[in-house]
Amino acid sequence: MTFTATALRRVATGLIVDKYGRRNTLVINLIIFAGGSLLCAVAPNYPVLAAGRFIVGFGLGGEIAVAVIMMAKFFAAKHRGTAVGLINVTAAGLGNMLAPAFGILVFTLFDGPDKWR
């Protein structure tokens, strides 16, 4: 759910940034992310948790797209490509690789019918 929403939002964020600006778009995405996180925290069942994760992914996709654009401005043109590539690899690539392993660890440590929490 999260990765699907992230991909959808990353595609749309470029258009939104052009219309409303980077700062406004980042704030909106942070609010969406926080709302989804809050929904996940109070989820009474798995379907509500899944919906919360979709909302989190939607906000996260926008945050990633805007953050990369904003970070690129801090680097000289000569090093910008390398910097943006490293940001994407460490934030998205490494995080996406480690997240499932962390999930398996959590499910191993917590047992019972409510272990999805």
Legacy VTK file of the C-alpha trace (Angstrom):
# vtk DataFile Version 3.0
C-alpha trace
ASCII
DATASET POLYDATA
POINTS 117 float
0.000 0.000 0.000
2.714 2.446 1.001
4.941 1.908 -2.019
2.021 2.146 -4.465
0.857 5.439 -2.965
4.435 6.739 -2.879
4.890 6.037 -6.582
1.571 7.686 -7.474
2.331 10.806 -5.462
5.888 11.172 -6.768
4.529 11.326 -10.308
1.978 14.006 -9.420
4.222 16.102 -7.183
6.131 17.747 -10.014
2.949 19.349 -11.300
1.890 20.399 -7.814
5.305 21.936 -7.033
5.197 23.983 -10.234
1.781 25.359 -9.302
2.061 25.923 -5.511
5.805 26.105 -4.821
8.207 23.817 -2.990
7.648 25.030 0.537
3.852 24.877 0.371
3.932 21.456 -1.259
6.343 20.127 1.366
4.118 21.388 4.199
1.027 19.808 2.617
2.846 16.495 2.195
4.072 16.578 5.802
0.491 17.131 7.001
-0.727 14.214 4.862
2.102 12.026 6.203
1.356 12.999 9.819
-2.362 12.339 9.371
-1.673 8.908 7.926
0.746 8.137 10.755
-1.841 9.142 13.322
-4.401 6.909 11.638
-1.914 4.023 11.780
-1.303 4.647 15.475
-4.993 4.402 16.373
-5.968 1.729 13.837
-8.424 -0.707 15.427
-7.919 -3.347 12.718
-5.760 -4.273 9.755
-7.884 -2.646 6.997
-7.708 0.729 8.767
-3.960 0.245 9.198
-3.629 -0.493 5.473
-5.582 2.685 4.641
-3.334 4.641 6.994
-0.243 3.204 5.308
-1.622 4.266 1.922
-2.062 7.821 3.218
1.455 7.727 4.716
2.830 6.612 1.344
0.953 9.374 -0.429
2.520 12.003 1.827
5.913 10.324 1.712
5.994 10.279 -2.083
5.482 14.020 -2.180
8.046 14.621 0.541
10.698 12.605 -1.270
10.160 14.397 -4.566
10.243 17.870 -3.005
13.167 17.040 -0.701
15.329 15.862 -3.585
14.592 19.065 -5.502
15.375 21.193 -2.457
18.552 19.284 -1.606
19.826 19.592 -5.160
19.955 23.370 -4.756
22.554 23.023 -1.996
25.119 21.412 -4.295
27.162 22.968 -7.064
26.179 21.905 -10.567
29.404 19.888 -10.826
28.415 17.612 -7.897
24.612 17.795 -8.103
24.082 14.535 -9.994
26.234 12.540 -7.583
24.577 14.130 -4.549
21.038 13.484 -5.783
21.969 9.920 -6.706
23.410 9.278 -3.245
20.335 10.769 -1.592
18.062 8.494 -3.614
20.163 5.385 -3.024
20.548 5.882 0.728
17.044 7.167 1.463
14.967 5.075 -0.921
17.168 2.140 -1.883
18.718 1.303 1.460
15.538 2.060 3.396
13.430 -0.112 1.108
15.891 -2.975 1.520
16.026 -2.754 5.306
12.294 -2.193 5.970
11.189 -5.799 5.248
14.009 -7.165 7.405
12.912 -4.893 10.242
9.320 -6.089 9.769
10.373 -9.720 10.018
12.301 -8.915 13.202
9.260 -7.197 14.746
6.947 -10.100 13.853
9.465 -12.506 15.366
9.680 -10.590 18.641
5.944 -10.006 19.112
3.561 -12.916 18.960
-0.187 -13.300 19.216
-3.261 -12.158 17.290
-2.399 -8.457 17.672
1.176 -8.704 16.436
0.326 -6.551 13.376
0.190 -3.567 15.756
LINES 1 118
117 0 1 2 3 4 5 6 7 8 9 10 11 12 13 14 15 16 17 18 19 20 21 22 23 24 25 26 27 28 29 30 31 32 33 34 35 36 37 38 39 40 41 42 43 44 45 46 47 48 49 50 51 52 53 54 55 56 57 58 59 60 61 62 63 64 65 66 67 68 69 70 71 72 73 74 75 76 77 78 79 80 81 82 83 84 85 86 87 88 89 90 91 92 93 94 95 96 97 98 99 100 101 102 103 104 105 106 107 108 109 110 111 112 113 114 115 116
